[in-house]
Amino acid sequence: MKILNTVTLILLIVGGLNWGLFGLFGFDLVAALFGAGSALSRLVYVLVGLSALWQIRPLTAALGGAATPAAHR
């Protein structure tokens, strides 16, 4: 599970950097590397989206754990 969390975090960082480059300069790094609209670039976009969904789980656990008083643990 730790490996999956690490991989999904890396993909989210790549996705975030890609969006930052696109927002600042109109440059899509994924499309530049793999071709605009190619199957590989679409796969990267899908994997980034799935990574975001996967990371909701640890986020809700962390938020739930932080909001729970120590007496109720």
N, C-alpha and C positions, 0 to 999 in steps of 0.2 A: 504494500500500500504506500510505503514511503517513496518508492521509485515512481509510482504513478503520480503522486503529489508533486514530486520534483519535475517530472516531465511536463505535467500540465502547467506548473508555474513558469517553466522556461517558455512554453508555447504562449502563455499569456504575456510574458515580457516581450517576446518577438512581436506579438499582435499589437501590444501597446506602442512599441517603437514604430511599427509600421503606420499606425494611426497618427502618431505624432509627426512623422515625416510627411504623411499625406496632408495633414492639417496645416503644417508650416510651409511646405514647399510644393504640394501637389504631386509628390513622388511616392509611388506605390512600390515598396521594396520587394514584396512577394511577387508582384507581376513582373518586375524587372528581372528577378532571378529565375522565375519559372515560366514566364510568358503570360501575358494578359489573357485571362479566360481559359487558360490551359487546364487540363485535368489535375495536374500537380498543384497549381496555385489554388484551385478550388478545394482540393483536399486539405491544403494548409489552412485555408479559411474555415473549413468545417472542423478541423482538429482544434483550432483556436476557440471556436464556438463551443465545442464539446468540453474543452478544458475549462472554460468559464462556468459551464453548468456543473462540472465536477467540483470546482472550487467553492461552490455555494455551500456544500456540505461542511467542510472545515470552518468556513466563515460563520455559519449559524451555530456550530458547536462552540466556537470561540466566543461569540457574542452571548450565547446562552450561558456559558460557563462564567463569563465575566459579570453577567447581570444577576447570577444566583448568589444569594448571601451564603456565607461560609457555614452557617448553622444548618442549612437545608441540604448540604451536599452529602 
